[in-house]
Amino acid sequence: MMRGLTAESGEYRSGAVGVVDSSTGKIIHFGTLPQYVPEAVENLLNWAEESTVHMLIKSCVFHYEFEVIHPFSDGNGRVGRLWHTLMMSKWNPVFAWLPVESMIHNRQEEYYKVIRYCNNVCESTEFIAFMLDVINEVLTEAADGI
């Protein structure tokens, strides 16, 4: 996805990375230190494979935790949302047609705001609630259009 866009495409990042608020210039998220990224990603993938949590919740937790780890130098948001879509579509194929990227498009500012909030309180409950609300909204709109 990132070939030609970043020097470390297809690899975990080798340096520290942060997400900067473009309007203030302040760092709003600092990713996991690079030496811990491979283990953190492996732990997250193992958790996702072994967890018995319902897929709607599991995919939200995975998405959020992937963003916290921030394993790549660029493209983490796109890859996290892609994983979310993949997990939900394996559970129910309708989500292949309603990808998370499209779901949050109209609420992108709120999406980043809730991620910042969860980072500050060190837990993902608000992100899960936000994503479930977005999913419900998109499914309701799709059902109304039938």
BELSULTA-V980303 format. One record per pair of residues at least 12 apart in sequence whose ideal C-beta (glycine too) atoms are under 10 Angstrom apart, sorted by the first residue. I is the first residue (numbers start at 1). GAP is how many residues later the second one is. Records with the same first field share a line. If there is no record, write none. Layout:
I = GAP  GAP
This chain:
1 = 71  73  74  77  78  81
2 = 70  71  72  73  74  76  77
5 = 68  69  70
6 = 66  67  68  69
7 = 66  67
8 = 64  65  66
9 = 63  64  65  66
10 = 62
11 = 60  61  62
12 = 20  22  23  25  26  28  29  57  59  60  61
13 = 18  19  21  24  57  58  59  60  61  63
14 = 20  21  23  59
15 = 16  18  19  58
16 = 14  15  16  17  18  54
17 = 12  13  14  15  16  17  20  53  54  55  56  57  59
18 = 12  13  52
19 = 12  48  51  57  58  93  96  97  100
21 = 91  95
28 = 84  85  87  88  91  92
29 = 38  39  41  47  83  86  87  89  90  91
30 = 38  40  89
31 = 36  37  38  39  40  41  42  45
32 = 36  37  38  39
34 = 36  37  39
36 = 33
37 = 32  33  34  35
38 = 31  33
39 = 30
40 = 25  26  28  29  30  31
41 = 24  25  28  30  31
43 = 22  26
44 = 17  18  21  22  24  25  27  39
45 = 17  21  38
47 = 14  15  18
48 = 13  14  17  18  35  39
54 = 37
55 = 32  33  34  35  36  37  40
56 = 31  32  35  36  39  72  75  76  79  80
57 = 67  71  74  75
58 = 26  29  30  33  70
59 = 24  25  26  27  28  29  30  31  32  36  41  69  72  76
60 = 24  27  28  40  64  65  67  68  69  70  71  72  74  75
61 = 23  63  64  66  67  70
62 = 18  21  22  24  25  62
63 = 14  16  17  18  19  20  21  22  24  25  37  52  61  64  65  68
64 = 16  20  50  51  54  55  59  60  61  62  63  64  66  67
65 = 15  59  62
66 = 13  14  15  16  17  18
67 = 12  13  14  45  48  51  52  57  60
68 = 12  47  50  51  54  56  59
77 = 24  27  31  34  35  38
78 = 23
80 = 20  21  35
81 = 18  19  20  21  22  23  30
82 = 17  18  19
83 = 17
84 = 15  16  17  19  20  47  51
85 = 12  13  14  15  16  17  18
86 = 13  14
87 = 13
88 = 12  15  43  47
94 = 45  48
95 = 40  43  44
97 = 45
98 = 37  40  41  43  44
99 = 39
100 = 31  34  35  38
102 = 36
103 = 28  31  32  34  35  36
104 = 26  27  30  31  34
105 = 29
106 = 28  31  32
107 = 23  26  27  30
110 = 20  23  24
111 = 16  19  20  23
113 = 13  17
114 = 12  13  14  15  16  17
115 = 12  15
117 = 13
118 = 12
